[in-house]
Amino acid sequence: MKVKIFHLQRPYLGRSATFAERVERAINGWLADHPQVNIVHVHQSASGGSLEPSSVTVSIWYEEAR
């Protein structure tokens, strides 16, 4: 089993909707480039707040189809 980790950080003045779209584009782009993967598990976490920029980490555990 393998894992692909996406970690994106939202700019201080960035809109949440735009940030969510960036996350979607990153993950969907990777999936489109790797159609042979079978996703086994997905985990997401977020951090940041008033003094730190928000960030999202998405981990995708997968197996390559044979």
MIFI-757145 format. One record per residue (C-alpha): residue in three letters; x, y, z. Coordinates in nm, 4 decimals, decimal comma. Example, Ala and Ser with C-alpha at 12.3 -4.5 7.8 and 13.67 -1.06 7.14 Angstrom:
REM residues 2
[marti ALA; [1,2300; -0,4500; 0,7800]]
[marti SER; [1,3670; -0,1060; 0,7140]]
REM end
This chain:
REM residues 66
[marti MET; [0,0000; 0,0000; 0,0000]]
[marti LYS; [0,1165; 0,3537; -0,0771]]
[marti VAL; [0,0162; 0,6985; 0,0430]]
[marti LYS; [-0,0136; 1,0343; -0,1319]]
[marti ILE; [-0,0193; 1,3401; 0,0934]]
[marti PHE; [-0,1551; 1,6771; -0,0121]]
[marti HIS; [-0,0721; 1,9739; 0,2101]]
[marti LEU; [-0,2060; 2,3121; 0,1076]]
[marti GLN; [-0,1981; 2,6412; 0,2904]]
[marti ARG; [-0,4516; 2,9190; 0,2475]]
[marti PRO; [-0,3120; 3,2705; 0,2050]]
[marti TYR; [-0,4002; 3,5127; 0,4858]]
[marti LEU; [-0,6366; 3,7075; 0,2625]]
[marti GLY; [-0,7622; 3,4188; 0,0521]]
[marti ARG; [-1,1275; 3,3239; 0,0355]]
[marti SER; [-1,2343; 2,9883; 0,1779]]
[marti ALA; [-1,4211; 2,8935; -0,1407]]
[marti THR; [-1,1138; 2,9578; -0,3543]]
[marti PHE; [-0,8992; 2,7576; -0,1131]]
[marti ALA; [-1,1417; 2,4632; -0,1266]]
[marti GLU; [-1,1291; 2,4757; -0,5065]]
[marti ARG; [-0,7462; 2,4619; -0,4944]]
[marti VAL; [-0,7632; 2,1524; -0,2749]]
[marti GLU; [-1,0147; 1,9910; -0,5107]]
[marti ARG; [-0,8041; 2,0714; -0,8182]]
[marti ALA; [-0,4907; 1,9255; -0,6585]]
[marti ILE; [-0,6595; 1,5988; -0,5602]]
[marti ASN; [-0,8712; 1,5609; -0,8744]]
[marti GLY; [-0,5687; 1,6368; -1,0936]]
[marti TRP; [-0,3627; 1,3691; -0,9219]]
[marti LEU; [-0,6473; 1,1178; -0,9512]]
[marti ALA; [-0,6887; 1,1971; -1,3227]]
[marti ASP; [-0,3150; 1,1400; -1,3744]]
[marti HIS; [-0,3291; 0,8083; -1,1834]]
[marti PRO; [-0,6397; 0,6222; -1,3021]]
[marti GLN; [-0,4865; 0,2901; -1,1986]]
[marti VAL; [-0,5158; 0,3577; -0,8234]]
[marti ASN; [-0,7648; 0,1898; -0,5945]]
[marti ILE; [-0,8277; 0,4138; -0,2951]]
[marti VAL; [-0,8241; 0,2259; 0,0348]]
[marti HIS; [-0,8530; 0,5067; 0,2923]]
[marti VAL; [-0,8670; 0,8868; 0,3057]]
[marti HIS; [-0,7889; 1,1064; 0,6066]]
[marti GLN; [-0,8112; 1,4856; 0,6289]]
[marti SER; [-0,6976; 1,7300; 0,8937]]
[marti ALA; [-0,6931; 2,1072; 0,9204]]
[marti SER; [-0,4921; 2,3478; 1,1321]]
[marti GLY; [-0,4256; 2,7160; 1,1724]]
[marti GLY; [-0,6383; 2,9964; 1,2907]]
[marti SER; [-0,6212; 3,3602; 1,3848]]
[marti LEU; [-0,2404; 3,3831; 1,4118]]
[marti GLU; [-0,1447; 3,1168; 1,1584]]
[marti PRO; [-0,2754; 3,0667; 0,8055]]
[marti SER; [-0,5208; 2,7810; 0,7662]]
[marti SER; [-0,3855; 2,4640; 0,6148]]
[marti VAL; [-0,5326; 2,1324; 0,5079]]
[marti THR; [-0,3620; 1,7972; 0,4851]]
[marti VAL; [-0,5295; 1,5141; 0,2966]]
[marti SER; [-0,3734; 1,1675; 0,3008]]
[marti ILE; [-0,4881; 0,9107; 0,0464]]
[marti TRP; [-0,3833; 0,5489; 0,1018]]
[marti TYR; [-0,4038; 0,3513; -0,2184]]
[marti GLU; [-0,2996; 0,0410; -0,4056]]
[marti GLU; [-0,2034; 0,0357; -0,7704]]
[marti ALA; [-0,4275; -0,1819; -0,9853]]
[marti ARG; [-0,2513; -0,4705; -1,1512]]
REM end
